[in-house]
Amino acid sequence: MALKYNKATTFLVVSLAMIAALLEGSTAQSTVHVVGDAMGWVVPPGGATVYSNWAANKTFKVNDVLVFNFASGRHDVAQVTKAAFDACNTASPISKHTSSPANITLTSAGEFYYICTFTGHCTAGQKLTINVTSGASSPSPAPTPTPAAPTPTPTPTPTSSPPPTPTQTPAPTPTTSSPPSPPTQTPTPTSSPSPSTPPSSPSPNSVDTTTPPPSGNSAKSLGVALSSTFLAIFVALLY
């Protein structure tokens, strides 16, 4: 059972790999570049800038094809190193094509240098340098949707606050000195009353001799007399 499962898994993996390879091959479309377009591969009338400007507007990828159109026997195309390209040295080219049209497939990425080996042609500008990129360009990632800009929140109008009322510092209350206590008045000594003059003792003549108790009108007369006597004594005492 496990063996059957392993075989099925292996078959599935191989199938997916083959499908991926087929899809990659179908999308890796090569481009044919005719060097110099209608002018072809000649000694350019405007100098070396003619071919450098032409290459600047092209994109070269692996598996693309360069086509050099020239008059056979009057021109050729040779691949050289950068040093030989800069010096227009034709002595040891990497490769050389003498028949037109010369079709060169770009099999790897990097910089490549081509010149014409006929005397004076390279120095006159019949030379080309290109930069080759790897394979088919990978699919561009889906653009990330830009989030909608947030609606600006209206800034509230600042409420003008009334200017602060200056706080008046209360004036210090003057400390009133307590009025001095009025001097204690020494009470004026009151004159002690002069001793009353002791009543004069009645004269022995005014005292009646003891008589036998009166009866009837005599008693009344005695009471009146006694009252008068006491009143006189009281008045005398007052003075």
C-alpha positions in Angstrom: 0.0 0.0 0.0 2.8 2.4 0.9 4.7 1.5 -2.3 1.6 2.5 -4.4 1.3 5.7 -2.5 5.0 6.6 -3.2 4.7 5.8 -6.9 1.6 8.0 -7.2 3.3 10.9 -5.4 6.4 10.6 -7.6 4.3 10.6 -10.7 2.4 13.7 -9.6 5.6 15.6 -8.9 7.2 14.7 -12.2 4.0 15.6 -14.1 3.9 19.0 -12.4 7.6 19.6 -13.2 7.0 18.8 -16.9 4.0 21.1 -17.0 5.9 23.9 -15.5 8.8 23.4 -18.0 6.3 23.5 -20.9 4.7 26.6 -19.6 8.1 28.3 -19.2 9.2 27.3 -22.7 6.0 28.7 -24.2 6.4 32.0 -22.4 10.1 32.4 -23.2 9.6 34.1 -26.6 12.8 35.2 -28.3 13.1 38.5 -30.1 15.0 39.1 -33.3 17.0 42.4 -33.4 18.3 43.6 -36.7 21.4 45.6 -35.9 21.1 49.2 -37.3 17.6 48.4 -38.5 17.3 49.5 -42.2 20.9 50.9 -42.2 22.3 47.5 -41.4 25.9 46.8 -40.4 28.0 49.4 -42.1 30.5 52.2 -41.3 28.0 54.6 -39.8 28.1 58.2 -41.1 27.6 59.6 -37.6 30.3 57.7 -35.9 30.1 55.1 -33.0 27.2 56.9 -31.3 24.8 55.7 -34.0 25.0 52.1 -32.8 25.2 53.0 -29.1 22.0 55.0 -29.5 20.3 52.1 -31.3 21.2 49.7 -28.6 20.1 52.1 -25.8 16.5 51.8 -27.1 16.4 48.0 -27.1 16.0 45.3 -24.4 18.2 42.2 -25.0 17.3 39.0 -23.2 18.7 35.5 -23.2 17.6 33.5 -26.4 17.1 36.7 -28.4 18.8 36.8 -31.8 21.0 39.5 -33.3 21.0 39.8 -37.1 23.9 41.6 -38.8 23.1 42.6 -42.4 26.2 43.6 -44.4 27.9 43.2 -47.8 29.9 40.1 -47.7 33.6 40.6 -48.5 33.4 44.2 -47.5 32.4 43.8 -43.9 32.3 41.1 -41.2 31.3 40.8 -37.5 33.5 39.6 -34.7 32.8 39.1 -31.0 35.7 40.4 -28.9 36.6 41.2 -25.3 36.0 44.7 -23.7 39.7 45.5 -23.9 39.8 44.6 -27.6 36.6 46.5 -28.2 38.0 49.7 -26.5 41.3 49.4 -28.4 39.7 48.2 -31.7 42.1 45.2 -31.5 41.1 42.7 -34.2 43.9 40.2 -33.5 42.2 37.6 -31.4 38.4 37.7 -31.7 36.2 35.3 -29.6 34.1 34.5 -32.7 33.9 35.8 -36.3 31.2 35.8 -39.0 32.1 36.7 -42.6 28.8 35.7 -44.4 25.7 37.9 -44.4 23.3 37.8 -42.7 25.1 36.8 -39.6 22.6 35.5 -36.9 23.9 35.4 -33.4 21.8 33.8 -30.6 22.3 35.4 -27.2 22.8 32.3 -24.9 23.8 34.0 -21.7 23.3 37.2 -19.7 26.0 39.9 -19.5 27.8 42.4 -21.7 28.8 41.5 -25.3 31.1 43.4 -27.7 31.1 43.3 -31.5 33.3 45.0 -34.1 34.1 44.9 -37.8 37.7 43.6 -38.4 38.2 45.4 -41.7 41.0 48.0 -41.4 39.7 51.3 -40.1 36.1 50.2 -39.8 36.1 49.8 -36.0 37.8 53.2 -35.4 35.3 54.8 -37.7 32.4 53.6 -35.4 31.4 50.2 -36.8 31.3 48.6 -33.3 28.4 47.6 -31.0 28.1 46.8 -27.2 24.9 45.3 -25.7 23.8 44.2 -22.2 21.8 41.0 -22.1 19.4 40.2 -19.2 18.5 36.7 -18.0 15.6 34.8 -19.5 12.0 35.9 -19.8 11.0 38.6 -17.4 9.1 37.4 -14.4 5.4 38.4 -14.3 4.9 41.7 -12.7 3.3 41.4 -9.2 -0.3 42.5 -9.1 -0.4 46.1 -8.0 -1.3 46.5 -4.4 -4.5 48.5 -4.3 -3.9 51.9 -2.9 -6.1 52.4 0.1 -8.5 55.2 -0.3 -7.3 58.4 1.3 -9.0 58.9 4.6 -11.6 61.6 4.6 -10.0 64.6 6.3 -11.7 65.2 9.6 -12.8 68.8 9.6 -10.8 70.7 12.1 -13.1 72.4 14.6 -13.0 76.1 14.6 -11.2 77.1 17.8 -13.5 78.8 20.2 -12.0 82.1 21.3 -11.9 82.0 25.0 -12.6 85.2 26.8 -9.5 86.9 28.2 -9.0 85.9 31.8 -10.3 88.5 34.2 -7.3 89.6 36.3 -7.8 88.6 39.8 -7.6 91.7 42.0 -5.6 91.1 45.0 -7.5 92.4 48.0 -5.9 95.3 49.7 -4.5 94.3 53.0 -6.9 95.3 55.8 -5.2 97.8 58.0 -4.7 96.4 61.4 -6.5 98.7 63.8 -4.7 98.8 67.1 -7.1 98.1 69.9 -7.9 101.3 71.7 -6.1 101.5 75.0 -8.1 100.5 77.9 -9.3 103.6 79.7 -7.5 104.1 82.9 -9.2 102.6 85.8 -10.6 105.4 87.8 -10.0 105.2 91.4 -13.4 105.5 93.0 -13.6 108.7 95.1 -13.8 107.8 98.7 -17.2 108.5 100.0 -17.4 110.4 103.1 -18.6 108.2 105.9 -21.7 109.6 107.5 -21.2 111.3 110.6 -22.4 109.3 113.5 -25.8 110.3 114.5 -26.1 112.1 117.7 -27.4 109.6 120.3 -30.8 110.4 121.4 -30.9 112.2 124.5 -32.1 110.1 127.2 -35.4 111.3 128.6 -35.2 113.3 131.7 -36.2 111.4 134.8 -39.0 113.9 135.2 -40.8 112.8 132.0 -41.0 109.2 133.1 -44.1 108.6 135.0 -43.9 106.7 138.1 -45.4 103.3 138.0 -49.0 103.6 138.7 -51.6 101.0 139.1 -53.1 100.1 135.7 -55.8 102.5 134.7 -59.1 101.3 133.7 -61.5 102.5 131.0 -60.6 106.0 129.6 -57.4 106.1 131.5 -56.1 103.2 129.5 -56.8 104.9 126.2 -55.1 108.1 127.3 -52.1 106.1 128.4 -51.9 104.4 125.0 -52.0 107.7 123.2 -49.4 109.1 125.4 -47.1 106.2 124.9 -47.5 106.4 121.2 -46.7 110.1 121.2 -43.7 109.4 123.3 -42.3 106.7 121.0 -42.9 109.0 118.0 -41.0 111.7 119.6 -38.1 109.4 120.4 -38.1 108.1 116.8 -38.0 111.7 115.4 -35.2 112.6 117.8 -33.2 109.6 116.7 -33.5 110.7 113.0 -32.0 114.1 113.7 
